[in-house]
């Protein structure tokens, strides 16, 4: 099977940051240069860049962009860097990777360093966060591949592929590893309303790699499960609590319940940076509610009558009881999930 070059949605090159504009996919593959931290924050908010690991990496580079342009005293740098980090962290609330990456960047420097040394350390750390995510995705793929049998059809939701990470992917990373090892795997991708990340992004990624993919309407999943068309479900995650409750793109909870009802394994593929050691369960996960215009309009055309309100929760919370296992770069975490804290090392 022929392979195109890997997908790199975030590129740091010669001190400049470029991101693939995911709003334009699948029709146009266009990179834009991010020239300021304010621009980066806007790109995160409007989902030019999206996916929990990817926005974490982008957030780290955003902090670096600001630092490289700073001219002033060291004490002012430290004070303002903290404030900039706080603004980046709240660009999107549900994905814990964003705040995790910013906090990690801030911890890499201290007041004993000279200003140029701080900037150098921040660049090294941002690159390290990016590289480690790529490495984690590969390991997730290696662990997850062992759970998927040759000839299976796997359903996934939203986009947990290279576009949502530093490259390669979490849920789609498992699929890619299966294909690389010679397994015959078919993928069913839920369209993922309202922004169609499954139909636009997951299908684009898999078709690009020559992997068999079929798009379905979100409401078709239960019927296909009942008919025996689906052997496993693999999704990504935006934040995972210590008991195994997790947040992911809206519609994930429904798929988890349907999987259990139909006796289908339900796997969550995510790096350990997506686990939140400060949350004992999912009740504390913030759920982003986005502009209702994303629901009311499709391709710029209103589809909901004027004056009718719309809910647009971007995520839902799936209780741990519906999860068969978590696939991480440190291994597969099975029930009971009381070893999560120990396995992820916090």
Beta strands, then each sheet from edge to edge (+ up, - down):
strand 1: 10-13
strand 2: 16-20
strand 3: 31-34
strand 4: 153-156
strand 5: 186-190
strand 6: 213-216
strand 7: 232-235
strand 8: 239-240
strand 9: 246-249
strand 10: 265-269
strand 11: 297-298
strand 12: 301-302
strand 13: 315-318
strand 14: 325-328
strand 15: 331-334
sheet 1: 1+ 2- 3+
sheet 2: 6+ 5+ 4+ 7+ 10+ 14+ 15-
sheet 3: 8+ 9- 13+
sheet 4: 11+ 12-
end
